[in-house]
Amino acid sequence: MQMEFIRKIPAPQELKAQFPLDAKLRGIKEERDEEIARIFRGEDDRLLLIIGPCSADREDAVVEYMTRLAAVQEKVRERIFIIPRVYTNKPRTKGIGYKGMLHQPDPEKAEDMLAGIIAIRELHTRVLRETGFSTAEEMLYPENHRYLSDLLSYVAVGARSVEDQQHRIVASGIGIPAGMKNPTSGDISVMMNAVTAAQSPQKFLYRGWEVQTEGNPLAHAILRGHSDRFGNSISNYHYEDLRGLQKEYAKLRLVNPAVIVDTNHSNSGKQYMEQIRIAKDVLHSMRVSEDIRHLVKGLMIESYLEDGAQKIGEGVYGRSITDPCLGWKKSKRLILELAELLA
């Protein structure tokens, strides 16, 4: 085997014992989990807003962003429920480059997985402690989920992972909403197969154990656009796309039909400013159709302190080092405008 075994990483329960949550923080997360579940079950008509940096690259800037976001949440709490993106795993199309804080707590230094696992647990804990936000992550590595399972209130399975059986069946047992993105090919049936698998009971091997799940009734679809065979971005957030997805849910008879619309990625062609228009377009579809209003549970927006993106090492505080994001001023204005549109 051509692998160098560097060191054994602590098991999740060992890391949780070393960096525990107190009863107060556990209680905050449990309350938020129930509120989010009520939204997905249709018992609460607030809009979910999953918003934050493309990649959580540095603790200080992320916590500052989340602190500002918490103040805005207080202003819109009657209409919008915010789950902040604290994405510490960065998928790479070619498998090379910066893979997120899990791999590199400091993007300008070498990879250090042990330091990374500790750093991401401490970051999510700090966000919860200082802002009251339990968080959202991408489940890029299903076997790593348990390092953060007591902190997360939402996970997304990405466009390149959604066809993978391990992602689907692990999502069936995580106990929180799991969003399945449509694949980069745009084949909606792949996404719906993933939702079906995640909502179903499963038995499988996980972290050295044979495990059984009851299925996750909060597994749902995420529309993020796709690419054609020439690499051009094709959006799928429009009224007709939402109607089509609604029909797919009815055909499959899945529980809690739901979709989160990702306003960036192929829906925006990675033109981050388009997220403003797309978010409002989705709300317009919700206003003209009661069925779509019940189907669309929320939006996903990439947002950080500063507009755009930069290369690693350029050193602009609060600007994304991965995909470009909406800056804070535009993000705050958009959140307030969305709340008004929901009135």
FENMOFEN-V740651 format. One record per residue. N is the residue number from 1. RES is the residue in one small letter. NEAR is the number of other ideal C-beta (glycine too) atoms within 8 Angstrom. Layout:
BEGIN
<<N,RES,NEAR> <N,RES,NEAR>>
END
This chain:
BEGIN
<<1,m,2> <2,q,2> <3,m,4> <4,e,3> <5,f,4> <6,i,3> <7,r,5> <8,k,3> <9,i,7> <10,p,9> <11,a,7> <12,p,10> <13,q,7> <14,e,8> <15,l,13> <16,k,11> <17,a,7> <18,q,7> <19,f,9> <20,p,6> <21,l,10> <22,d,6> <23,a,5> <24,k,6> <25,l,11> <26,r,10> <27,g,8> <28,i,11> <29,k,14> <30,e,8> <31,e,8> <32,r,11> <33,d,12> <34,e,8> <35,e,10> <36,i,15> <37,a,10> <38,r,9> <39,i,15> <40,f,12> <41,r,7> <42,g,8> <43,e,5> <44,d,8> <45,d,4> <46,r,9> <47,l,12> <48,l,14> <49,l,13> <50,i,16> <51,i,15> <52,g,16> <53,p,15> <54,c,13> <55,s,14> <56,a,15> <57,d,12> <58,r,7> <59,e,10> <60,d,6> <61,a,12> <62,v,15> <63,v,13> <64,e,10> <65,y,15> <66,m,15> <67,t,10> <68,r,10> <69,l,14> <70,a,11> <71,a,8> <72,v,12> <73,q,11> <74,e,7> <75,k,8> <76,v,13> <77,r,8> <78,e,4> <79,r,10> <80,i,14> <81,f,12> <82,i,14> <83,i,15> <84,p,14> <85,r,14> <86,v,15> <87,y,14> <88,t,14> <89,n,12> <90,k,11> <91,p,10> <92,r,9> <93,t,5> <94,k,5> <95,g,4> <96,i,4> <97,g,5> <98,y,12> <99,k,11> <100,g,14> <101,m,13> <102,l,13> <103,h,10> <104,q,13> <105,p,8> <106,d,5> <107,p,9> <108,e,5> <109,k,7> <110,a,4> <111,e,7> <112,d,10> <113,m,9> <114,l,9> <115,a,8> <116,g,15> <117,i,14> <118,i,10> <119,a,13> <120,i,14> <121,r,13> <122,e,10> <123,l,15> <124,h,15> <125,t,12> <126,r,10> <127,v,15> <128,l,16> <129,r,7> <130,e,8> <131,t,12> <132,g,5> <133,f,14> <134,s,11> <135,t,15> <136,a,14> <137,e,15> <138,e,10> <139,m,15> <140,l,10> <141,y,8> <142,p,10> <143,e,7> <144,n,11> <145,h,13> <146,r,9> <147,y,11> <148,l,12> <149,s,10> <150,d,7> <151,l,12> <152,l,13> <153,s,12> <154,y,14> <155,v,15> <156,a,14> <157,v,15> <158,g,10> <159,a,11> <160,r,8> <161,s,11> <162,v,16> <163,e,6> <164,d,7> <165,q,6> <166,q,8> <167,h,13> <168,r,15> <169,i,13> <170,v,13> <171,a,18> <172,s,17> <173,g,11> <174,i,12> <175,g,6> <176,i,11> <177,p,13> <178,a,16> <179,g,13> <180,m,15> <181,k,14> <182,n,16> <183,p,13> <184,t,8> <185,s,7> <186,g,12> <187,d,8> <188,i,11> <189,s,7> <190,v,12> <191,m,15> <192,m,13> <193,n,9> <194,a,16> <195,v,14> <196,t,10> <197,a,13> <198,a,15> <199,q,12> <200,s,8> <201,p,8> <202,q,11> <203,k,7> <204,f,9> <205,l,6> <206,y,9> <207,r,7> <208,g,4> <209,w,6> <210,e,6> <211,v,9> <212,q,7> <213,t,11> <214,e,6> <215,g,10> <216,n,14> <217,p,7> <218,l,11> <219,a,14> <220,h,16> <221,a,13> <222,i,15> <223,l,16> <224,r,14> <225,g,17> <226,h,14> <227,s,11> <228,d,8> <229,r,3> <230,f,4> <231,g,5> <232,n,6> <233,s,11> <234,i,10> <235,s,12> <236,n,13> <237,y,13> <238,h,9> <239,y,9> <240,e,6> <241,d,11> <242,l,17> <243,r,11> <244,g,9> <245,l,13> <246,q,12> <247,k,8> <248,e,11> <249,y,11> <250,a,8> <251,k,6> <252,l,9> <253,r,4> <254,l,10> <255,v,5> <256,n,10> <257,p,11> <258,a,11> <259,v,13> <260,i,16> <261,v,14> <262,d,13> <263,t,15> <264,n,14> <265,h,10> <266,s,13> <267,n,17> <268,s,15> <269,g,9> <270,k,10> <271,q,6> <272,y,14> <273,m,7> <274,e,11> <275,q,14> <276,i,10> <277,r,7> <278,i,14> <279,a,13> <280,k,11> <281,d,10> <282,v,14> <283,l,11> <284,h,8> <285,s,13> <286,m,10> <287,r,8> <288,v,7> <289,s,11> <290,e,5> <291,d,8> <292,i,14> <293,r,9> <294,h,8> <295,l,13> <296,v,15> <297,k,11> <298,g,11> <299,l,15> <300,m,15> <301,i,14> <302,e,18> <303,s,13> <304,y,16> <305,l,10> <306,e,10> <307,d,9> <308,g,10> <309,a,10> <310,q,9> <311,k,5> <312,i,8> <313,g,5> <314,e,7> <315,g,4> <316,v,7> <317,y,7> <318,g,10> <319,r,14> <320,s,15> <321,i,11> <322,t,9> <323,d,12> <324,p,10> <325,c,15> <326,l,14> <327,g,12> <328,w,12> <329,k,6> <330,k,12> <331,s,12> <332,k,10> <333,r,8> <334,l,13> <335,i,14> <336,l,11> <337,e,9> <338,l,17> <339,a,12> <340,e,7> <341,l,9> <342,l,9> <343,a,5>>
END
